[in-house]
Amino acid sequence: MRFHDLRHTAATLLMSQGVPIKIVSEMLGHADVGITLRTYSHVLPGMQQQAADAMEKLFA
């Protein structure tokens, strides 16, 4: 396993647990959040469902 693989796994796990993308981006040392969003966009579809669930919980 390469260091890059560990870094990618850590970022994916953090994002999937709801850590704000800005924080993940800073932890990875990316120059801007756009790099993080482009690199880890595969995590976002599940996050959309989490956001919908959170809104439902707020208004239910």
GIZILIN-V778569 format. One record per residue. OMEGA is omega in degrees with one decimal (none if undefined). BURIAL is # if it has 24 or more other C-alpha atoms within 12 Angstrom, else .. Layout:
omega: {OMEGA:OMEGA}
burial: {BURIAL:BURIAL}
This chain:
omega: {-179.8:176.4:-179.8:178.8:178.2:179.3:179.7:178.6:179.6:-179.8:-180.0:179.5:179.0:-179.5:-179.1:177.7:174.8:175.4:-178.4:-177.1:178.8:179.5:178.3:179.8:179.2:179.3:-179.6:-179.6:178.2:-178.4:176.4:-175.6:178.7:177.6:-179.8:-179.4:179.4:-176.2:-173.2:-177.6:179.0:179.8:-171.1:-178.8:176.9:179.3:177.5:177.6:176.8:179.3:177.8:178.5:178.9:177.6:178.8:179.3:178.7:-173.9:-179.4:none}
burial: {.:.:.:.:.:.:.:#:.:.:#:#:.:#:#:#:.:.:.:.:#:.:.:#:#:.:.:#:.:.:.:.:.:.:.:#:#:.:.:#:.:.:#:#:.:.:#:.:.:.:.:.:.:.:.:.:.:.:.:.}
